[in-house]
Amino acid sequence: MEREGGEPAAVVAVVTERRFTQRYRDYLDKEKLLDRRYRVEKMPEGTVALPVLGAVLPEQHLRELRDRVAPGSTCRLTRLLDPVPSKKALGRSPAQRLCLEVSRWVEGRGVTWSAELEADLPRSWQRHGNLLLLSEVCFQDKQWKNLEPELWEIVASALGVQRLAKRGRVSPDGTRTPAVTLLLGDDGWVEHVDNGIRYKFDITQCMFSFGNITEKLRVASLPYAGQVLVDLYAGIGYFTLPFLVHAGAAFVHACEWNRHAVVALRSNLEINGVADRCQIHFGDNRKLKLSNIADRVNLGLIPSSEEGWPIACQVLRKDAGGILHIHQNVESFPGRYLQPPGSSETEKERWPYPQQIITNQWENGTTSDSRRKVLSATIKPEWHRWAESAETRIVTLLQQLHGKRWKTHILHIQPVKSYAPHVDHIVLDLECRPCPLIV
């Protein structure tokens, strides 16, 4: 616990001679007054201090200790400015420590601790260095409002941080601005290290998804050496930085229209030493002037990046084409497909491959069917149907934009995370190549 100035908050303790320690302990424990979070401390002149709960020990208990529990004993109160945690307290989970610290402090403020308040405490959170990000589903009871702002100092101290923020819902303003409120601290700037890449950003202004780590690791391992990429939704550099730092991309054009994210992106490019291989395009990517430049295009926006598909087709190289990495949230409906794949003629027509994650291996002289690997049991029919629909839409856009025929192939469908019940965040790797002119 801490005071407003950051100094440790004092813990009340009863002082007596060492020979009376066990009698005092038994009495205080029986009366539920012993504060087991802290050790009994040795004091000068052969005395000990037993930590007790509450801001003060009522006089009636002091009399009982002096007169009946240990007649003739010294019995006075003191405050331990730096109490030593007990072994039991050190073994508690962070959530348990938080509950103990907050409940004790709340009762010291004269507020009755209740099951409702305990249920309203957070059980999980995101930690960003010395800042803790709480979810929107905690501290909702109206009683907490009367305990602010000191409440946040108690919470931060219990969880071992200096700053606190609370998450709300992402703003539907197109820039995906997070509704995050800073509860304690001067600013929301944090640093996070992911796969050896440093990301700095203002958590009250920019999104950061821990759930995308598998996709960031995947793209970091793909062969981008010598390639030019366009990242249409760059944010603070979630994918731009892995492209440059690990995948060896020659150059990345990073598009972003959230000005706070652009500030962070520019800083992150510098601190990771790749600023000379990236150009930031600030503004609406649908107005992007680039064309005929990209070997790959990343469309990392959910629930859908479909508004960016025309510009993605525009920036692909006209002579050689390239690969689109298209993110999408796809709904699935459990129980709709009761028959195993291929059990009916209709199913065979629409779903001709066993259920696996789709991976096409491009080899010269092979057919589309032979290129398609056997699919893993984690694939869902809806993913494949959406991928085929997206493929059809993309090839139409390419032919309209470039005035000639293109061929497309589904290389891979990658599950990223479960976004909501029956909603999956997936990535489609779609290869797009112009057809050779027939003379």
C-alpha positions, 0 to 999 in steps of 0.5 A: 500500500502507498500514500498519495506521495508514494510512500509506503502506507503504515500498518497498525500493530500491537506491541508487547513483550516477546514472551507474550507473542503467542498469547497475543497472536491467539487472541487476535486470530480468534477475534479476526484482528490479526493481519496475516499479510505481514510478519510479526516484527522484532522491536527494540528492547525485547518487544515485538509488533503484531500487525492488525487489521483496520486503521486502529485497534479499539480500546476494548481489545487493548484492555482485554490483552492487558488485563485478561490475555497477558496480565502485566504485559505492555500493550500499545499501538504503533505503525509499521512504515515498511511491513514485511510480507508474510510467507503466506502473503507472498504465495498468493496470486496477484488477484488474491493480493488485490482483493486483500489490499482493496478490502482492507483499505475499503473497510478502513474508509468505513465502507462495508465490504460485500460479495458484490464489490469482491465480484467487481474486482478484476481477475485478469489484466494486460501489463505493459511495463509499469502500466496495467490495463484493466478490462471494461467489466471491472470496477463498475459498481457505483460505490467505487466512484466515491473512493476515487482517486485514492482507490487507484493508488491502492490497486496499483500498489497491490499489483506492483505498478505505477500507472493504471488504465481502464479499457472501454470499447473500440471507437467505431470512428474508422481509426479504431481508437481505443476508448481507454481511460488513464486512471493513474499516471501522467501519460499512457505511453508504454513499450512492448517487446514482441519477437525481438521488436520494440513497439512504443505507443500511447495505450489511450490512443492506439490499439495493440492486440496480443492475440495477433502474435501467431500471425506476426510470427508467421509473416516474420518467417515468410520469404520477403527478401528483395520484395516491396510491400504495401501495408494498407492498415499499418497502425503502430507497425504490427506487421510493417516491423516484422516485414522489415526486421525479420522477413527482410523486405526491401521496402514497405509503404505503410498506410495509416490514418490515425495520427497518434498511430503514425507518431508511434509508427515513426518512432518504432521504425527509428528505434528498430533501425529500419526507418530508411526502408519505409515510407509512411502514407498518412491519410485515407488509403482509398486515396493512395496514389501508388500503383504498380509497385507491390510484390505483396499487400497486407490488409490487416483490418478486421472485421473486414478489409474489403474497402481496401481490396480495390487499392490492393489490386491497384498497387500490385505489380502489373507485370508479375502480380503478387500476393495479398494477405487478407484479414477477415472475421468469418462467422461459423454456425455449429451444428449446421454441418452434421454430415462429414465432408464428402458424404453427399454429392452436393457437399462433394461439389462444394467441398472436394477436399478433406477438412484441413488448413488450406495450403497450396504449393505452387509448382510449375506444371501442376494443376490447381487440384494437385497443388492443394495439400490435404486440409487439417481438421481445424478448417471450417467450411465457412472459411473456405467458402469465404475464401472462394468468394473473396477470390472471385471478387479479387479476380474481377477487380484485377481484370477491371482495373488492368483491362486483362485476364488474371489468375488467382490461387488460394495459397493458405488460410491461417486462423489467427484467433477466436474473435467472438463466439462463432466468429474467427479471425482468419487470414487468406493468402491469395496469389494473383498473377496476370495471364500471359497475352496470347499472340 
